[in-house]
Amino acid sequence: MTVLCADELGPVIPRTFPPAPGWSPDGHRIKSELDYGRGPEKTWVYGALRPTDGWEVTMTASSRNSVNYQWFLQMVEDANPTGEIVVVTDNLSSHNSLATRTWLEDHPRIRHAFIPVGACWLNLQEGWWRIFRKTALAGQSFADPAEIDRATALATTQLNTRATPWIWGRPAPPTRTLRRRFIYFL
């Protein structure tokens, strides 16, 4: 059985203005405000993490709907050719829509496990998104959705080359050993 953690990254929006110069006159990095507006240029990034080996599959789409989610699930199924696939995901309407449930009936290897509402930290995919944002999106200004798609594909390839298993929780702290024992005589 293959367990995959799946989720969508928030929208990535291409710039609508020329890029700002790199540094301000007083030596600070110029920061642009995040743009969460709506528009036709918005790009969504779908991703699924296989925790057993740290391997990831990603896909970009122009909208977050059932059709694109089903295309993504088909990519996940193609990337995992044998065994049952359990997809750990949130309760987004496209994940549990009638169209998606009907599609899943024709693909019996794929099964959903929904995390509780308000508990996104239970999905290991969220931790991978943090690493992905630093690799693909940090400091970038994209001109169009095609650039976002190229950056996503490149970052996923780079992260998959150095993938390691994801382990839930923190490793145990090392045991402290005494370097010296002091004995006081009176």
N, C-alpha and C positions, 0 to 999 in steps of 0.2 A: 504494500500500500504506500502510495506517495502522498505526503501531506504538503500542501502548498498554502502559503499565506498570500492573499491577494488584496489589492486595494487600488484606488486611483489617487494620483497626486493632484492637488488643486490645479486650476488652470494656469497655463503659462502663456503670457500675452506678448506678442512682438511689440517692439518699440514703435511709437508713432511720432517720434521726435528725433533729431540728430543726437548722437551720443555726446555726453558732456565731457569736457576735458578731465583728465585723470586726477588732478589735484587742485585744491583751492589755493589762493595766494598765501594763506597762513599755514600751509603744509598738511592739511587734513584731507583725507580721502572724501571725495564728493559722493554722497549717497542720494539715490533717487527714491522717491516714494514708491511703494509697491502699488501697482495698478490692478485693482480687482474689479474693474468695470466689465460690462458685458459688451460683446461685439462678435462679429463674424470671424475674427482672426484668432479666437481663443483656441488653445490646444490642450487636450487632456492626455495625461500619461497613465496608462494602465500598467500594473506590474504584479508579478507573482514570484515569490521567493520559495525555493525548496530548502528548508532548514537543514536537512541531512548533509548537504554538501555546499550550501551557500550559493547555488546557481540561481540565476534570475532570468526571467523572460519579460520584456517590456514591449509596449505598443503605444503609438500615439494615435489620437483620434480627434476629430473636430467637435465632437459632442459626447456627452456622457449619457448614453441611452442603452436600451436592451440589445439593439442590433450590434453596436460596437462591443458591448460586453460579451455577446455570443461569439463574435469574431475572435475576441481575446481568449475566451475559453477554448476555442478551436486551436489557437496557437499553443495553448498550454497542453492540450491533449496531444497535439503533434509532437511536442517537445518531450513528452513522457509516453513513449509508445506501449509500454506494458504495465499491467497492474491497475489497481483501483486508485483514483485520484480524489483526495479530499481537499477541497478548497475552503480555507478559513477566511471568512470575509465579514464585512459589516452588513447592516440591514438596509442598504440603499435600495430604492424601489426598482432599479434596473436589475438588481441581483435576484429579486424575488418576484419579478413580473410574470404574468401569464405566459408571455412569449418566451421568456427564459426557462420557465418550468417545462413548457412544451418542448423546447429545444433539448433540455436535459433528459427528457424521456427517451429521446433518440440516441443519447450518449450515456448509457448506464454506468460507464466507468467513472464518471464525474459525480461527486456528491458534495453538497454544500454543508458547512458547519458555520452557523452564524454566531458571531460574538455578541454579548449583551450590549444593549444600547448604552452609550456613554463609557465604554470600556475599550477604547481604541488601543490602549497600551498593551492589551492582550495579544494583539496581532504583531508578529515579528516583522511584518512588512514595513511597519511604521519606522522601525529602526533603520531598515535598509533605505527608506526614502531620505532620511537625514544624510546618509553617506552619499546617496545619489545626487542630492541637491548641491552638496559641496563639490562633487566631481563634475557634474554637467551644467549646473545653472548658476553657481556663485560667480558674481562679477560679470556675467554675460548680458549682452543686449542683443536680442534676436531680431532680424529684419523681417522674417516671415515664418510661417509654420514649417516650411521645409528645413530651415536652419534648426528649429527645435527638434524635428525628427532626426536630423543628422547628429545633433549633440546627444540625444537620448540613445541612439544606436551605438555611438562611439563610447559613451560612458558605460553602458551596459556591457559591451565587449571588454572594456578595460577592467571593470569590476569582476566579471566572470573569470578572467584569466588568473586572478588572485583570490578566488572565492575559497572560503573555509567554512566548516560547519558552524551553524548558529546554535548557541547553547543558551537556554533560558536561564536567566539569573546571573549572578555575579560569581566569579571563582572564589573559592575559599581563601581567606587571607593566609599568607605564609606564617608558619609557626615561628615564634621568636625563640631564639636560643640565647642563652646567656654567654656573652663573650668572655667575661671574667667573673670569677667568684671571689669576693673579698671576704676574708675572715679576719675579724678583729679579736685580738687577744688583750685582755686586761691585766 
